[in-house]
Amino acid sequence: MEGSKVGGFQVQLELPRARILVVDDHAPNLLALEATLGDLGEVVKVASGEDALLRLLREDFALILMDVQMPGLDGFETARLIKERERSRFIPIIFLTARSRDASHVFRGYAQGAVDYVLKPFAPEILRSKVSVFVELFLKEEQLKRQEALLRQREREALERQSAYRYRLLGDAMPLCVFVASPEGRLRYGNRAWTELSGLPSEAVADLWRSEVVHPDDREGVHAAWCRSVDSGEPFEVQFRLRRQRDASFRWHLGRAVPERNERGRITGWIATATDIDDQKRAEAELARASAAKDAFLAAASHELRTPLAAAKMQVHLAQRKFGAELTEGPRRAFEGLDRQVDRMTKLVSDLLDVSRLLTGRLSLELESFDLVPLLRTTCERLQALSPEHRLRLDVPETLPMRGDPGRIEQVVTNLVSNAVRYSPEGGVVELRAWFEEGGQVALLVRDQGVGIPAEKLALIFERFGQAHGARYGGLGLGLTISQGIIEQHGGRIWAESQGVEGEGSTFHVRLPLQS
């Protein structure tokens, strides 16, 4: 044990005993060397060059004393191999020899890395003095190494303390609650925002998840989620309510936590935050209430509008039947226009009712087995008669038996084809195709040559009141929403494709199971 000053203060460095490797094939020589040098360090005895090389593979020594004349590997060859290895190349070697100091012999020894020669029989005092010099040098070098390691450790500790202090300052400056937890998930520290929220000290966070600060209805759930994250090492994210000390109100917070890992990937701790989202939650709840009120109004208004529209439709038909033969061109066209507008209003009201039913889960299907082909032919003929300025092209097989709600499927086809006609120029071709697809599905395709759908609108066209081109082409933007709801209720799916280039149009795809 030696004292030394590191960083301005006294520290105690515990130095290891110097280890001396003695290599000689005669046991009496080994015993004599151990008796002579034993108080200078730990003497390790081996009887051959091969054994010495094996020990040097996994052990460090302050000095090597080696006999020159040995069977197998002699001292010179062993020294050469020792100096070729990175781990042992700088260990001093003293040769022990019974031969005279022949110049060539000595030169060969120094060429192999020897630092000295000792003749046998050796004088113990002389050998001890030589060995003690190298032992002392080794111990001084070890002392310097230990001092450097201790200095680096002190510097790391100082940097860690400084980093922790800066981290605490940074955490205290944040407007959200910040927590530090152990690798096992035990909370150790909360920042200033936490103390201001809870009225508790920064260290009073150990049992946060089950404390009275957390809303009683949230405690078990958030504690279970925290335990799962700690056990799995996965990030933590849960919404829960924390009590604000100044008014005893519970406010919603978003809790998040991520593990800190060392260079080996082992978790060394957790950093957790709790962000106040109460205002956001209240705004979302208010928006939901407003949306529900709007949907309720639409449903009520739609129901109320159906009766006067039906009455208006009946009055128009009665008037046409009673005065049809007597009507001149002007009144006749007026009645026809009024009839079309009543039909249009009735369609809008029906769409509003269908959207209301979709939102409330009350859109029912009347399932039956039917052939899709006649339905597509009839729908295509009816829409062609209504839009003679466009060309509707139908491509279907002879039969497509399936099970579903034929009325609702007709509604979807009508919506898709009507949209294609609306967004196509006069003389444009609208293609309607249907076929069996592998996997037991019926495939429908509606393609037009119109203005197309802009890329930024493609993902929004199935939303309520979503319109790719605003109100320029008419409609409320409900047809695709209703179509998607009907198809999904059948267990199918619907999607659109478009390059957004005028003249290249859009393509709508539908997939329906054969058995809904």
VOVEX-432146 format. One line per field, with one value per residue (C-alpha): chain; z, y, x; residue in three letters. Coordinates in nm, 4 decimals, padded with zeros to 6 digits. Example, Ala and Ser with C-alpha at 12.3 -4.5 7.8 and 13.67 -1.06 7.14 Angstrom:
c: [A:A];
Z: [00.7800:00.7140];
Y: [-00.4500:-00.1060];
X: [01.2300:01.3670];
r: [ALA:SER];
***
This chain:
c: [A:A:A:A:A:A:A:A:A:A:A:A:A:A:A:A:A:A:A:A:A:A:A:A:A:A:A:A:A:A:A:A:A:A:A:A:A:A:A:A:A:A:A:A:A:A:A:A:A:A:A:A:A:A:A:A:A:A:A:A:A:A:A:A:A:A:A:A:A:A:A:A:A:A:A:A:A:A:A:A:A:A:A:A:A:A:A:A:A:A:A:A:A:A:A:A:A:A:A:A:A:A:A:A:A:A:A:A:A:A:A:A:A:A:A:A:A:A:A:A:A:A:A:A:A:A:A:A:A:A:A:A:A:A:A:A:A:A:A:A:A:A:A:A:A:A:A:A:A:A:A:A:A:A:A:A:A:A:A:A:A:A:A:A:A:A:A:A:A:A:A:A:A:A:A:A:A:A:A:A:A:A:A:A:A:A:A:A:A:A:A:A:A:A:A:A:A:A:A:A:A:A:A:A:A:A:A:A:A:A:A:A:A:A:A:A:A:A:A:A:A:A:A:A:A:A:A:A:A:A:A:A:A:A:A:A:A:A:A:A:A:A:A:A:A:A:A:A:A:A:A:A:A:A:A:A:A:A:A:A:A:A:A:A:A:A:A:A:A:A:A:A:A:A:A:A:A:A:A:A:A:A:A:A:A:A:A:A:A:A:A:A:A:A:A:A:A:A:A:A:A:A:A:A:A:A:A:A:A:A:A:A:A:A:A:A:A:A:A:A:A:A:A:A:A:A:A:A:A:A:A:A:A:A:A:A:A:A:A:A:A:A:A:A:A:A:A:A:A:A:A:A:A:A:A:A:A:A:A:A:A:A:A:A:A:A:A:A:A:A:A:A:A:A:A:A:A:A:A:A:A:A:A:A:A:A:A:A:A:A:A:A:A:A:A:A:A:A:A:A:A:A:A:A:A:A:A:A:A:A:A:A:A:A:A:A:A:A:A:A:A:A:A:A:A:A:A:A:A:A:A:A:A:A:A:A:A:A:A:A:A:A:A:A:A:A:A:A:A:A:A:A:A:A:A:A:A:A:A:A:A:A:A:A:A:A:A:A:A:A:A:A:A:A:A:A:A:A:A:A:A:A:A:A:A:A:A:A:A:A:A:A:A:A:A:A:A:A:A:A:A:A:A:A:A:A:A:A:A:A:A:A:A:A:A:A];
Z: [00.0000:-00.1019:-00.0602:-00.3510:-00.4320:-00.7133:-00.7983:-00.4940:-00.2251:-00.0692:-00.1863:-00.1022:-00.3932:-00.3265:-00.5535:-00.6507:-00.5621:-00.8423:-01.0082:-01.1183:-01.3702:-01.3194:-01.6018:-01.5370:-01.6083:-01.2795:-00.9738:-00.7264:-00.9204:-00.9063:-00.5294:-00.4813:-00.6876:-00.4971:-00.1637:-00.2838:-00.4416:-00.2494:-00.0411:-00.3549:-00.5127:-00.6066:-00.7680:-01.0346:-01.1290:-01.4599:-01.5930:-01.9681:-02.2350:-02.3494:-01.9997:-01.9803:-02.3076:-02.1851:-01.8599:-02.0533:-02.2682:-01.9744:-01.7006:-01.6560:-01.4923:-01.3751:-01.4775:-01.6324:-01.5141:-01.7644:-01.7991:-02.1383:-02.1654:-02.1591:-02.3541:-02.6197:-02.6507:-02.5174:-02.3498:-02.6659:-02.8735:-02.5871:-02.5500:-02.9224:-02.9081:-02.5966:-02.7698:-03.0745:-02.8655:-02.8005:-02.4427:-02.3297:-02.5570:-02.2965:-02.0006:-01.9023:-01.9359:-01.7361:-01.8656:-01.6228:-01.7711:-01.6543:-01.9618:-01.9718:-02.1117:-02.4657:-02.6829:-02.9453:-02.6748:-02.4985:-02.8238:-02.9173:-02.5803:-02.6099:-02.9669:-02.8350:-02.5944:-02.2751:-02.0399:-01.8389:-01.7798:-01.4454:-01.4238:-01.2336:-00.9553:-00.8790:-00.5779:-00.4032:-00.3123:-00.6697:-00.8128:-00.5569:-00.6390:-01.0119:-00.9678:-00.7171:-00.9725:-01.2223:-00.9526:-00.8347:-01.1910:-01.2382:-00.9188:-01.0113:-01.3509:-01.1878:-00.9473:-01.2388:-01.4117:-01.0975:-01.0490:-01.4081:-01.3742:-01.0460:-01.1998:-01.4929:-01.2486:-01.0484:-01.3694:-01.4763:-01.1363:-01.1524:-01.5042:-01.3932:-01.0980:-01.3250:-01.5827:-01.3124:-01.1853:-01.5355:-01.6000:-01.2828:-01.3844:-01.7284:-01.5778:-01.3401:-01.6336:-01.8192:-01.7885:-01.7758:-01.4953:-01.5366:-01.3329:-01.2999:-01.2161:-01.1330:-01.3737:-01.1678:-01.2261:-00.8809:-00.9178:-00.7445:-00.8405:-00.9725:-01.1106:-01.0022:-01.2163:-01.0206:-00.6821:-00.7912:-00.9180:-00.6252:-00.3390:-00.2474:-00.2352:-00.5454:-00.3813:-00.2790:-00.5980:-00.5054:-00.4871:-00.7318:-00.9380:-00.6317:-00.4393:-00.3791:-00.6407:-00.9095:-00.9591:-00.7807:-01.1035:-01.2811:-01.0181:-01.0889:-01.4660:-01.4786:-01.2232:-01.4262:-01.7469:-01.5742:-01.4473:-01.7963:-01.9452:-01.6763:-01.7220:-02.1022:-02.1483:-02.3889:-02.3774:-02.1497:-02.2664:-02.0696:-02.0096:-01.6459:-01.4077:-01.1506:-00.8672:-00.8696:-00.5119:-00.5309:-00.6154:-00.5532:-00.9141:-01.1178:-01.4569:-01.7444:-01.8189:-02.0866:-01.9178:-02.1194:-02.0240:-02.2134:-02.0817:-02.0667:-02.1893:-02.1689:-02.4561:-02.4023:-02.4262:-02.0569:-01.8944:-01.6470:-01.5623:-01.6897:-01.7870:-01.7493:-01.8214:-01.7508:-01.9844:-01.8948:-02.1705:-01.9747:-02.1987:-02.5058:-02.3564:-02.2738:-02.6262:-02.7746:-02.5520:-02.6507:-03.0170:-02.9770:-02.8115:-03.0903:-03.3538:-03.1819:-03.1647:-03.5342:-03.6251:-03.4138:-03.5872:-03.9312:-03.8435:-03.7059:-03.9962:-04.2489:-04.0928:-04.0832:-04.4462:-04.5818:-04.5166:-04.7016:-04.9871:-05.0280:-05.0250:-05.2850:-05.5064:-05.4848:-05.5659:-05.8750:-06.0003:-05.9351:-06.1197:-06.4150:-06.4323:-06.4042:-06.6357:-06.8476:-07.1728:-07.1246:-07.0296:-07.2780:-07.3299:-07.0591:-06.7687:-06.8712:-06.8470:-06.5164:-06.3712:-06.5013:-06.3484:-06.0195:-06.0223:-06.0803:-05.7955:-05.5585:-05.6566:-05.5954:-05.2534:-05.1672:-05.2628:-05.0416:-04.7486:-04.8002:-04.7995:-04.4751:-04.3188:-04.4360:-04.2916:-03.9627:-03.9597:-04.0330:-03.7479:-03.5021:-03.6311:-03.7425:-04.1147:-04.1617:-04.4543:-04.6001:-04.7170:-04.9908:-05.2714:-05.6096:-05.9453:-05.9663:-06.3485:-06.4066:-06.1328:-06.3058:-06.6467:-06.5157:-06.3239:-06.6239:-06.8581:-06.6145:-06.5695:-06.9465:-07.0043:-06.7514:-06.9079:-07.2859:-07.3438:-07.1924:-07.3022:-07.0390:-07.1244:-06.9343:-06.9233:-06.7171:-06.7406:-06.7968:-06.4269:-06.0903:-05.8110:-05.4648:-05.1337:-05.0070:-04.9994:-05.3677:-05.2885:-05.1085:-05.3736:-05.6384:-05.4288:-05.4300:-05.8058:-05.8695:-05.6544:-05.8262:-06.1819:-06.1144:-05.9764:-06.2814:-06.5122:-06.3119:-06.3351:-06.7038:-07.0106:-07.2603:-07.4840:-07.2207:-07.1622:-06.8213:-06.7824:-06.5431:-06.5096:-06.2828:-06.2540:-06.0199:-05.8451:-05.6872:-05.3188:-05.3459:-05.4175:-05.6619:-05.8120:-05.9406:-06.1263:-06.2316:-06.4490:-06.6077:-06.8325:-06.6239:-06.4229:-06.1827:-05.8083:-05.6753:-05.4779:-05.1602:-05.1754:-05.2572:-04.8927:-04.7920:-05.0493:-04.8336:-04.5411:-04.4708:-04.6883:-04.8604:-05.2136:-05.4405:-05.6276:-05.3734:-05.4617:-05.8279:-05.9436:-05.6923:-05.4258:-05.0503:-05.0547:-04.8809:-05.1560:-05.1151:-04.7369:-04.7618:-05.0271:-04.8086:-04.5110:-04.7168:-04.8667:-04.5311:-04.3706:-04.6394:-04.5319:-04.8399:-04.9172:-05.1556:-05.2698:-05.5403:-05.7728:-05.9727:-06.1172:-06.0622:-06.4318:-06.6280:-06.9022:-06.7264:-06.4755:-06.1720:-06.1018:-05.8116:-05.6999:-05.4943:-05.3519:-05.2087:-05.0567:-05.2263:-04.8920:-04.6733];
Y: [00.0000:00.3364:00.6910:00.9320:01.2637:01.2595:01.5661:01.7558:01.4970:01.1968:00.8537:00.5054:00.2841:-00.0887:-00.2218:-00.5893:-00.8013:-00.8265:-01.1684:-01.3176:-01.6018:-01.8422:-02.0896:-02.3720:-02.7440:-02.8287:-02.8366:-02.7491:-02.4305:-02.3377:-02.3888:-02.1845:-01.8981:-01.9037:-01.8895:-01.5999:-01.3882:-01.4861:-01.1680:-00.9468:-01.0816:-01.3895:-01.6445:-01.8617:-02.1664:-02.3578:-02.6246:-02.5568:-02.2909:-02.4410:-02.4062:-02.0479:-01.9577:-02.1096:-01.9074:-01.5893:-01.6387:-01.5544:-01.3990:-01.0860:-01.0772:-00.8063:-01.0044:-01.3346:-01.5263:-01.8008:-02.0682:-02.0691:-02.4405:-02.6325:-02.9370:-02.8660:-02.4893:-02.3364:-01.9982:-01.8063:-01.9498:-01.9056:-01.5393:-01.4827:-01.6164:-01.4116:-01.0913:-01.1669:-01.1585:-00.8238:-00.9092:-01.0162:-00.8280:-00.5640:-00.7976:-00.7814:-01.1121:-01.2026:-01.5079:-01.7564:-01.9455:-02.1686:-02.0903:-01.8313:-01.4873:-01.5858:-01.2759:-01.4527:-01.6204:-01.2926:-01.1118:-01.3744:-01.3350:-00.9582:-00.9964:-01.2046:-00.9278:-01.0068:-00.7171:-00.8936:-01.2129:-01.3859:-01.6617:-01.9808:-02.0336:-01.6884:-01.4697:-01.4188:-01.0561:-00.9661:-01.1445:-00.9792:-00.6346:-00.6863:-00.8286:-00.5609:-00.2902:-00.4397:-00.5150:-00.1540:-00.0296:-00.2575:-00.1361:00.2270:00.1658:-00.0076:00.2825:00.5259:00.3102:00.2961:00.6712:00.7339:00.4969:00.6602:01.0056:00.9036:00.7584:01.0826:01.2819:01.0589:01.0970:01.4741:01.4820:01.2612:01.4898:01.7922:01.6191:01.5218:01.8799:02.0171:01.7547:01.8556:02.2218:02.1307:01.9152:02.1927:02.4344:02.2108:02.2836:01.9120:01.6639:01.4761:01.1689:00.9532:00.5835:00.2980:00.0046:-00.1834:00.0955:00.2586:00.6339:00.8364:01.1980:01.4401:01.7867:02.1259:02.0916:01.7746:01.9430:02.2393:02.0058:01.7649:01.9852:01.7024:01.6998:01.5945:01.2653:01.1722:00.9787:00.6208:00.5038:00.7561:00.5069:00.3902:00.7159:00.9506:01.1857:00.9451:00.9218:00.6133:00.4786:00.4983:00.3613:-00.0103:00.0314:00.2707:00.0657:-00.2537:-00.0778:00.0525:-00.2965:-00.4424:-00.1832:-00.2382:-00.6170:-00.6023:-00.2998:-00.1508:00.2218:00.3234:00.5380:00.5728:00.8454:00.8978:01.1705:01.3494:01.5614:01.9282:02.0305:02.3936:02.3186:01.9411:01.8901:01.5863:01.6686:01.4316:01.3671:01.1680:00.9548:00.8398:00.6649:00.5294:00.3157:00.4370:00.1747:00.1383:00.0413:-00.3290:-00.2582:-00.3156:-00.0894:00.1511:00.3563:00.5155:00.8701:00.9383:01.2417:01.3404:01.6056:01.7903:01.7143:01.8063:02.1017:01.8841:01.6080:01.8593:02.0012:01.6516:01.5721:01.8999:01.8265:01.4787:01.6239:01.8798:01.6085:01.3923:01.6896:01.7593:01.3959:01.3964:01.7135:01.5675:01.2531:01.4505:01.6966:01.4139:01.2382:01.5624:01.6425:01.3065:01.3736:01.7088:01.5804:01.2737:01.4972:01.7304:01.4341:01.3062:01.6491:01.6817:01.3389:01.4146:01.7442:01.5832:01.3089:01.5489:01.8252:01.6366:01.6548:02.0221:02.1420:02.3580:02.3234:02.5742:02.4346:02.0787:02.1525:02.3304:02.0202:01.7967:02.0264:02.0320:01.6520:01.6264:01.8678:01.6781:01.3559:01.5284:01.6529:01.3064:01.1551:01.4069:01.3339:00.9583:01.0049:01.2032:00.9283:00.6586:00.8484:00.8847:00.5102:00.4315:00.6530:00.4938:00.1381:00.1083:00.0564:-00.2883:-00.5278:-00.7533:-01.0449:-01.2841:-01.4892:-01.3186:-01.2843:-00.9634:-00.9474:-00.8555:-00.5936:-00.4366:-00.4431:-00.2763:-00.0132:00.0630:00.0972:00.3289:00.5547:00.5577:00.6843:00.9613:01.0569:01.0114:01.2471:00.9873:00.6341:00.3633:00.0453:-00.2737:-00.5746:-00.8657:-01.2469:-01.4403:-01.4826:-01.3742:-01.5462:-01.4086:-01.3337:-00.9818:-00.6959:-00.6302:-00.2937:-00.1691:-00.3094:-00.1264:00.1898:00.1535:00.0909:00.3872:00.6142:00.5072:00.5295:00.8586:01.0077:00.8856:01.0482:01.3717:01.4159:01.3119:01.5362:01.4960:01.1998:01.0470:00.6710:00.5266:00.1626:-00.0779:-00.4230:-00.7223:-01.0644:-01.3519:-01.3213:-01.5925:-01.6369:-01.6407:-01.2744:-01.0688:-00.7790:-00.4560:-00.1752:00.1667:00.3740:00.7148:00.9566:01.2655:01.5177:01.2657:01.3029:01.5153:01.3123:01.5135:01.4413:01.0696:00.9613:01.1924:01.1195:00.8527:01.0910:01.2633:01.5708:01.4954:01.6320:01.6097:01.9305:02.1187:02.2020:02.2705:01.9438:01.9440:01.6905:01.6872:01.4462:01.1654:00.9047:00.7545:00.7550:00.5587:00.3265:00.2475:00.1740:-00.0598:-00.2477:-00.2876:-00.4064:-00.6779:-00.7759:-00.6225:-00.3239:-00.0271:00.1979:00.4501:00.5051:00.8180:00.9998:01.3322:01.4167:01.5517:01.3149:01.0089:01.0002:00.7759:00.4077:00.2717:-00.0886:-00.2989:-00.6465:-00.8386:-01.1877:-01.4377:-01.5075:-01.2021];
X: [00.0000:00.1485:00.0194:-00.0017:-00.1642:-00.4218:-00.6249:-00.4938:-00.5805:-00.4082:-00.5195:-00.4003:-00.2968:-00.2780:-00.0015:00.0257:00.3301:00.5790:00.5739:00.9072:00.9126:01.2061:01.2812:01.5307:01.5256:01.7052:01.4797:01.7613:01.8302:01.4609:01.4499:01.7654:01.6319:01.3001:01.4833:01.6973:01.4230:01.1089:01.0925:01.1190:00.8029:00.6044:00.8368:00.6731:00.8855:00.8710:01.1066:01.1075:01.0779:00.7484:00.5985:00.7237:00.5505:00.2232:00.2345:00.3093:-00.0003:-00.2307:-00.0125:00.1988:00.5448:00.7836:01.0934:01.2036:01.5134:01.5929:01.8562:02.0255:02.0959:01.7665:01.6427:01.3825:01.3569:01.6751:01.6842:01.7757:01.4872:01.2422:01.3483:01.2999:00.9442:00.8705:00.9780:00.7619:00.4450:00.2783:00.1835:00.5294:00.7712:00.8640:00.9264:01.2983:01.4923:01.8052:01.9890:02.1402:02.4361:02.7175:02.9237:03.1981:03.1277:03.2185:03.1659:02.9564:02.7513:02.6852:02.6075:02.3522:02.1804:02.1526:02.0322:01.7415:01.6376:01.8272:01.8975:02.1735:02.3728:02.4284:02.6889:02.6298:02.6989:02.5541:02.6188:02.2809:02.3531:02.4442:02.1413:01.9088:02.0448:01.9908:01.6421:01.5373:01.6112:01.3656:01.1092:01.1233:01.0873:00.7859:00.6224:00.6804:00.5246:00.2277:00.1938:00.1800:-00.0796:-00.2936:-00.2605:-00.3661:-00.6629:-00.7655:-00.7338:-00.9523:-01.2049:-01.2092:-01.2525:-01.5412:-01.7045:-01.6650:-01.8124:-02.1005:-02.1703:-02.1554:-02.3791:-02.6281:-02.6337:-02.6901:-02.9560:-03.1376:-03.1223:-03.2554:-03.5288:-03.6334:-03.6588:-03.9053:-04.2794:-04.3658:-04.3018:-03.9732:-03.8761:-03.5645:-03.6009:-03.3645:-03.3142:-03.5746:-03.8275:-03.8209:-03.8722:-03.5990:-03.6417:-03.9017:-03.8300:-03.9659:-04.2796:-04.3590:-04.3136:-04.5285:-04.8007:-04.8067:-04.6835:-04.4414:-04.0578:-03.8682:-03.7667:-04.1241:-04.1931:-04.1025:-04.4641:-04.6099:-04.8121:-05.0054:-05.0104:-05.3029:-05.1593:-05.2855:-05.6626:-05.8035:-05.9542:-05.6164:-05.3756:-05.3888:-05.3881:-05.0935:-04.8978:-04.9532:-04.8448:-04.5301:-04.4422:-04.4870:-04.2515:-03.9875:-04.0056:-03.9898:-03.7642:-04.0187:-04.1123:-04.3990:-04.6939:-05.0187:-05.2761:-05.3770:-05.4936:-05.2736:-05.4049:-05.3016:-05.2248:-05.3346:-05.6991:-05.7213:-05.8390:-05.7369:-05.5909:-05.5172:-05.1480:-04.9687:-04.7034:-04.4052:-04.0821:-03.7820:-03.4949:-03.1353:-02.8896:-02.5117:-02.2851:-02.3713:-02.7442:-02.8097:-03.0714:-02.9083:-03.2175:-03.5371:-03.6335:-04.0061:-04.2241:-04.5834:-04.7279:-05.0485:-05.3041:-05.6154:-05.7074:-05.6607:-05.8784:-06.1516:-06.1355:-06.1617:-06.4605:-06.6269:-06.5618:-06.7100:-07.0195:-07.0526:-07.0116:-07.2727:-07.5108:-07.4533:-07.5189:-07.8353:-07.9506:-07.8817:-08.0750:-08.3698:-08.3704:-08.3534:-08.6506:-08.8481:-08.7706:-08.8834:-09.2545:-09.2876:-09.0714:-09.2892:-09.5964:-09.4430:-09.3548:-09.7131:-09.8615:-09.6408:-09.7487:-10.1145:-10.0916:-09.9141:-10.1785:-10.4722:-10.3520:-10.1018:-10.2989:-10.3827:-10.0299:-09.8445:-09.4690:-09.3706:-09.5780:-09.4873:-09.1159:-09.1702:-09.3393:-09.0579:-08.7968:-08.9839:-09.0013:-08.6236:-08.5483:-08.7762:-08.5928:-08.2596:-08.3688:-08.5005:-08.1612:-07.9773:-08.2070:-08.1604:-07.7823:-07.8004:-08.0103:-07.7659:-07.4689:-07.6566:-07.7271:-07.3606:-07.2418:-07.4824:-07.4342:-07.7950:-07.7402:-07.8908:-07.8485:-08.1147:-07.9040:-08.0102:-07.8587:-07.8754:-07.6997:-07.4984:-07.4951:-07.8656:-07.8363:-07.5346:-07.7047:-08.0231:-07.8269:-07.6066:-07.9108:-08.0892:-07.7848:-07.7181:-08.0722:-08.0133:-07.6774:-07.7086:-07.4167:-07.1769:-07.0947:-07.1282:-06.9391:-07.0318:-06.8001:-06.9395:-06.9474:-07.2681:-07.3347:-07.1936:-07.3885:-07.3231:-07.4921:-07.5529:-07.8019:-07.8851:-08.0442:-07.7364:-07.4997:-07.7050:-07.6699:-07.2897:-07.2738:-07.5043:-07.2865:-06.9637:-07.0970:-07.2796:-06.9578:-06.7646:-07.0211:-07.0243:-06.6468:-06.6187:-06.6465:-06.9311:-06.8649:-06.6370:-06.6367:-06.7213:-06.6239:-06.7974:-06.6406:-06.7082:-06.5426:-06.4650:-06.1298:-05.9177:-05.9837:-06.3624:-06.4268:-06.6291:-06.4331:-06.5885:-06.4115:-06.5409:-06.3054:-06.3607:-06.1710:-06.2399:-06.0445:-05.8905:-05.8316:-05.5423:-05.2874:-05.3430:-05.7193:-05.6996:-05.6843:-05.9735:-06.2416:-06.4112:-06.4523:-06.7837:-06.8318:-06.5014:-06.4885:-06.1882:-06.2815:-06.4906:-06.8507:-06.7736:-06.9317:-07.2182:-07.3127:-07.2548:-06.9609:-07.1535:-07.1860:-06.8389:-06.8682:-07.1929:-07.0473:-06.7472:-06.9752:-07.1951:-06.8996:-06.7244:-07.0486:-07.0549:-06.7025:-06.5385:-06.3224:-06.3162:-06.0327:-05.9462:-05.6520:-05.5715:-05.2720:-05.4475:-05.4081:-05.7038:-05.8089:-05.6671:-05.9516:-05.9884:-06.0420:-06.2473:-06.1996:-06.4423:-06.3878:-06.6838:-06.6894:-06.9188:-07.0862:-07.1505];
r: [MET:GLU:GLY:SER:LYS:VAL:GLY:GLY:PHE:GLN:VAL:GLN:LEU:GLU:LEU:PRO:ARG:ALA:ARG:ILE:LEU:VAL:VAL:ASP:ASP:HIS:ALA:PRO:ASN:LEU:LEU:ALA:LEU:GLU:ALA:THR:LEU:GLY:ASP:LEU:GLY:GLU:VAL:VAL:LYS:VAL:ALA:SER:GLY:GLU:ASP:ALA:LEU:LEU:ARG:LEU:LEU:ARG:GLU:ASP:PHE:ALA:LEU:ILE:LEU:MET:ASP:VAL:GLN:MET:PRO:GLY:LEU:ASP:GLY:PHE:GLU:THR:ALA:ARG:LEU:ILE:LYS:GLU:ARG:GLU:ARG:SER:ARG:PHE:ILE:PRO:ILE:ILE:PHE:LEU:THR:ALA:ARG:SER:ARG:ASP:ALA:SER:HIS:VAL:PHE:ARG:GLY:TYR:ALA:GLN:GLY:ALA:VAL:ASP:TYR:VAL:LEU:LYS:PRO:PHE:ALA:PRO:GLU:ILE:LEU:ARG:SER:LYS:VAL:SER:VAL:PHE:VAL:GLU:LEU:PHE:LEU:LYS:GLU:GLU:GLN:LEU:LYS:ARG:GLN:GLU:ALA:LEU:LEU:ARG:GLN:ARG:GLU:ARG:GLU:ALA:LEU:GLU:ARG:GLN:SER:ALA:TYR:ARG:TYR:ARG:LEU:LEU:GLY:ASP:ALA:MET:PRO:LEU:CYS:VAL:PHE:VAL:ALA:SER:PRO:GLU:GLY:ARG:LEU:ARG:TYR:GLY:ASN:ARG:ALA:TRP:THR:GLU:LEU:SER:GLY:LEU:PRO:SER:GLU:ALA:VAL:ALA:ASP:LEU:TRP:ARG:SER:GLU:VAL:VAL:HIS:PRO:ASP:ASP:ARG:GLU:GLY:VAL:HIS:ALA:ALA:TRP:CYS:ARG:SER:VAL:ASP:SER:GLY:GLU:PRO:PHE:GLU:VAL:GLN:PHE:ARG:LEU:ARG:ARG:GLN:ARG:ASP:ALA:SER:PHE:ARG:TRP:HIS:LEU:GLY:ARG:ALA:VAL:PRO:GLU:ARG:ASN:GLU:ARG:GLY:ARG:ILE:THR:GLY:TRP:ILE:ALA:THR:ALA:THR:ASP:ILE:ASP:ASP:GLN:LYS:ARG:ALA:GLU:ALA:GLU:LEU:ALA:ARG:ALA:SER:ALA:ALA:LYS:ASP:ALA:PHE:LEU:ALA:ALA:ALA:SER:HIS:GLU:LEU:ARG:THR:PRO:LEU:ALA:ALA:ALA:LYS:MET:GLN:VAL:HIS:LEU:ALA:GLN:ARG:LYS:PHE:GLY:ALA:GLU:LEU:THR:GLU:GLY:PRO:ARG:ARG:ALA:PHE:GLU:GLY:LEU:ASP:ARG:GLN:VAL:ASP:ARG:MET:THR:LYS:LEU:VAL:SER:ASP:LEU:LEU:ASP:VAL:SER:ARG:LEU:LEU:THR:GLY:ARG:LEU:SER:LEU:GLU:LEU:GLU:SER:PHE:ASP:LEU:VAL:PRO:LEU:LEU:ARG:THR:THR:CYS:GLU:ARG:LEU:GLN:ALA:LEU:SER:PRO:GLU:HIS:ARG:LEU:ARG:LEU:ASP:VAL:PRO:GLU:THR:LEU:PRO:MET:ARG:GLY:ASP:PRO:GLY:ARG:ILE:GLU:GLN:VAL:VAL:THR:ASN:LEU:VAL:SER:ASN:ALA:VAL:ARG:TYR:SER:PRO:GLU:GLY:GLY:VAL:VAL:GLU:LEU:ARG:ALA:TRP:PHE:GLU:GLU:GLY:GLY:GLN:VAL:ALA:LEU:LEU:VAL:ARG:ASP:GLN:GLY:VAL:GLY:ILE:PRO:ALA:GLU:LYS:LEU:ALA:LEU:ILE:PHE:GLU:ARG:PHE:GLY:GLN:ALA:HIS:GLY:ALA:ARG:TYR:GLY:GLY:LEU:GLY:LEU:GLY:LEU:THR:ILE:SER:GLN:GLY:ILE:ILE:GLU:GLN:HIS:GLY:GLY:ARG:ILE:TRP:ALA:GLU:SER:GLN:GLY:VAL:GLU:GLY:GLU:GLY:SER:THR:PHE:HIS:VAL:ARG:LEU:PRO:LEU:GLN:SER];
***
